[in-house]
Each structure stands twice: as structure tokens, then as C-alpha cells.
Amino acid sequence: MVGHDLRILSFNVRGLNMEKKRSAIFDYLKEKDCDMVLLQETYSSKEIEYKWKQEWGGEIISLHGTKHSKGVAILIKKNLNIDIIEQDKDKDNRIMFAKIMIKDNIVNIFNIYSPNKEKEQLEFLSSIIKIVDKQNIKSTDNCIFAGDWNNVLDMKLDKCGGQNVIKKKYNENFNIFIEQLEQYGE
């Protein structure tokens, strides 16, 4: 892909405001030795961004939510040589797009945190397509779509505990969405 094994981890952290929890998660992620970590539900704010960056030790790209909801971020490993070419987002700060240059290759990264309610999820998928269109992304481009889709396609593969709810309409639209992405720009 990019002449380099790009190691990426996606992790819903359900809030990083508590310093002890944040420190434990940052330590855990550093042990994983990933190049980038896509976080969802950071509950971050502009006021604490600098502090988190110091604690992480590398670069952080953030879209903030509130102290009790939303927020996505991309943590970039210290000394990883990348250039951020462009960034974009949706109106609700649930979709973070970053076009990066790494090892002379462009990679389009989508960090996703889908809403829980099915009606909002259906609108959410169209928001992703709007960004794909706006950024003129083709199916042959290097793209990473990762995050918390709040979706279960297969109970055996995708679910462990919690409520056993499959959102039929969202799943249908999700599969159509994937097909659209596979054919984009052809």
C-alpha cells in the first residue's frame, strides 16, 4: 500500500476526561506501537487539547464533543513522518477526515463515530458520502474507514454482550454504502 506497514488501531474510549483513565489508555496504546490510533467518544474540548498532546507525546488531530458526549481524535505516533494535507468533518463532529502524505503516498483516513438512533444513522451515511464527493475520492485511492459504526451486521461476529438489536434498515443502507464506496469514481 504505502511501502510501509501502517499500523492503525481504532478504539472507543467512552471519555478521556479523567486523568487516571487517560494515562492508562495512552500507556496501553503506546505499548501497542501503532502508527496511528483513531479514538471515538473522547469527550474532549479545545481547552484540554494541548495537555492531551503533551501527555500523548505525538501529534493529535481532534474534533471536540462535550464533556459527556461525542468527540473523535487521531493520535499520531511520535516521530512518524507524515504531512497532513487536508482535513474535513461533518456538521456534528462525528466524521473526521484527514488526507495525509506518508512515504510519498496519500492516504485518506475517515474516523467514524456513528449515532445510535437508526434515523440519524441513515443521515450519517449520506454525510460520509458528501465528504467522499467533496474530496473527490476514488475507489482506487488508499482509504481507511474505521471507528465505531454502532452497528451489528452479524450477531456471531460483531457482538459480545449488550442488547441483541439488529437495525435492519441501517444494515441495508450500510451494505449499499459499502458497495457505493467500492465503485466510486469508476
C-alpha positions in Angstrom: 0.0 0.0 0.0 2.3 2.8 1.1 5.7 1.0 1.1 5.3 0.8 4.9 3.2 -1.3 7.1 0.9 1.4 8.5 -0.3 0.1 11.9 -3.7 1.6 12.9 -5.9 0.9 15.8 -9.5 2.1 16.4 -10.7 2.4 19.9 -13.9 3.8 21.5 -12.7 5.2 24.8 -16.0 6.4 26.3 -14.4 9.6 27.7 -10.9 10.6 28.4 -11.5 13.5 30.8 -10.4 11.5 33.9 -6.6 11.9 34.0 -6.0 8.4 35.5 -8.1 6.7 32.8 -6.5 8.8 30.0 -3.0 8.0 31.3 -3.8 4.3 31.4 -5.2 4.3 27.9 -2.3 6.3 26.5 0.2 3.9 28.1 -1.7 0.9 26.7 -1.8 2.5 23.2 1.9 3.3 23.3 2.6 -0.4 24.2 0.7 -1.4 21.0 3.2 0.6 19.0 0.7 1.7 16.4 1.5 4.5 13.9 -2.0 6.0 14.4 -4.9 5.5 16.8 -8.4 6.5 15.9 -10.4 7.4 19.0 -14.1 7.8 19.4 -16.1 9.3 22.2 -13.2 11.3 23.5 -15.4 13.9 25.3 -12.7 16.4 24.5 -12.7 20.2 24.4 -10.5 22.8 22.9 -9.3 23.8 26.4 -7.6 20.4 27.1 -6.2 19.7 23.7 -2.7 21.0 24.4 -2.5 19.0 27.7 -3.5 15.8 25.9 -0.9 16.4 23.2 1.8 16.7 25.8 0.6 13.5 27.6 0.5 11.6 24.3 3.9 12.8 23.1 3.0 12.9 19.4 0.5 14.8 17.3 -3.2 14.8 17.9 -5.9 15.8 15.5 -9.2 16.4 17.3 -12.9 17.1 16.7 -14.4 18.0 20.0 -17.7 17.0 21.5 -18.8 17.9 25.0 -17.6 16.8 28.5 -20.1 13.9 28.3 -20.5 13.0 24.6 -19.1 12.7 21.1 -15.6 13.7 20.1 -13.1 11.9 17.8 -9.4 12.1 17.5 -6.4 10.7 15.6 -3.3 10.1 17.7 -0.1 10.1 15.7 2.9 8.3 16.9 5.8 10.5 17.9 8.4 11.0 15.1 6.1 9.5 12.4 6.9 11.4 9.3 3.6 12.4 7.9 2.2 15.6 6.4 -1.5 16.4 6.9 -2.6 17.7 3.5 -6.2 18.4 4.2 -8.9 17.9 6.9 -12.7 17.8 6.7 -15.6 17.0 9.0 -19.3 16.7 9.2 -21.6 19.2 11.0 -21.9 17.1 14.1 -18.2 16.3 14.6 -18.8 12.6 14.2 -16.8 12.2 11.0 -13.2 13.2 10.9 -11.4 13.1 7.5 -7.7 13.5 7.2 -5.8 13.3 3.9 -2.2 12.5 4.8 1.1 12.0 2.9 3.2 9.2 4.2 6.2 7.8 2.4 5.3 9.6 -0.8 1.8 8.1 -0.8 -1.5 9.8 0.0 -3.9 8.0 2.5 -7.4 9.1 3.2 -8.5 8.4 6.7 -12.1 8.5 8.0 -12.5 8.3 11.8 -16.2 7.5 12.3 -18.4 7.7 15.4 -22.0 6.9 14.3 -25.0 8.0 16.2 -27.1 5.3 17.9 -30.5 6.1 16.6 -31.3 4.5 13.3 -32.9 7.6 11.7 -29.7 9.6 12.5 -27.5 6.7 11.3 -29.2 6.8 7.8 -28.4 10.6 7.6 -24.9 9.9 8.9 -24.1 7.6 6.0 -25.0 10.3 3.5 -22.8 12.7 5.4 -19.8 10.4 4.7 -20.7 10.2 1.0 -20.8 14.0 0.9 -17.2 14.2 2.2 -16.1 11.5 -0.2 -17.7 13.5 -3.1 -16.2 16.8 -1.8 -12.7 15.3 -1.5 -13.1 13.6 -5.0 -12.1 10.2 -3.6 -11.9 7.3 -6.0 -12.3 3.6 -5.2 -8.6 3.1 -6.3 -7.4 5.6 -3.6 -5.8 4.5 -0.4 -8.7 4.8 2.1 -9.2 3.8 5.7 -12.7 3.9 7.1 -12.6 3.0 10.8 -14.3 3.7 14.1 -17.5 3.0 16.0 -20.3 2.4 13.5 -22.8 1.5 16.3 -23.9 -1.4 14.1 -24.2 -5.1 14.2 -24.1 -6.9 10.8 -23.6 -10.4 12.2 -24.5 -11.3 15.8 -21.9 -14.0 16.0 -19.0 -12.0 14.5 -19.9 -8.4 15.7 -21.5 -8.7 19.1 -20.4 -9.8 22.5 -22.8 -8.9 25.3 -25.2 -5.9 25.5 -28.5 -5.8 23.7 -29.1 -8.0 20.7 -30.6 -5.5 18.3 -30.1 -5.5 14.6 -31.2 -2.4 12.8 -32.4 -3.8 9.5 -32.8 -0.6 7.5 -29.4 0.7 8.7 -27.8 -2.6 7.7 -29.4 -2.5 4.3 -28.2 1.1 3.8 -24.8 0.3 5.3 -24.3 -2.5 2.7 -25.4 -0.2 -0.1 -22.9 2.4 1.3 -20.1 -0.1 1.1 -21.0 -1.1 -2.5 -21.0 2.6 -3.4 -17.5 3.1 -2.0 -16.2 0.1 -3.9 -17.4 1.6 -7.2 -16.5 5.2 -6.5 -15.0 7.1 -9.4 -15.0 4.2 -11.8 
